[in-house]
Amino acid sequence: MDDELHERIRAVITGVPAGTVATYGDIAALSGAPSPRLVGRVLAEDGHDLPWHRILRADGTPAPHLAHEQLERLRAEGVLADGPRVNLRKYRRQVEPDSADGPGTLF
């Protein structure tokens, strides 16, 4: 992965506001990453200063090894889980399609 893609992924994650969530796939699509797994890799290796807790799997569940802390952090921001899952229809940030200026943004 080149530095430019790495920084685009970080920038898109940073843009996910408190009280909302995005999926790894959302971040991959917006940043131009070839795979949601690459987003997970960036978070694992260089995500300590990012709002990592706002990024969920496609089914609305957190990473199993971080589930308790992740759901606590989301709850503190007003994102309530139904059991182990966050309702993506309610809390997911809407994604605008790509524009002529570059990749889409989370709004």
HURAQUI-V169344 format. One record per backbone hydrogen bond with DSSP energy under -0.5 kcal/mol. CO is the residue of the C=O (numbers start at 1). NH is the residue of the N-H. If there is no record, write none. Layout:
# HURAQUI-V169344
co=<CO,CO>
nh=<NH,NH>
This chain:
# HURAQUI-V169344
co=<2,3,4,5,6,7,8,9,10,11,13,15,17,21,22,23,24,25,26,27,28,28,35,35,36,37,38,39,40,41,42,43,47,50,51,52,54,54,56,57,60,61,63,63,64,66,67,68,69,70,71,72,73,74,74,75,78,80,81,82,84,85,86,87,87,88,91,94,94,99,102,105,105>
nh=<6,7,8,9,10,11,12,13,14,15,16,17,20,93,56,27,28,29,30,31,32,33,38,39,40,41,42,43,44,45,46,47,50,52,54,55,22,56,24,60,86,57,66,67,67,70,71,72,73,74,75,76,77,77,79,78,80,87,83,85,62,82,88,90,91,92,21,96,107,102,99,96,107>
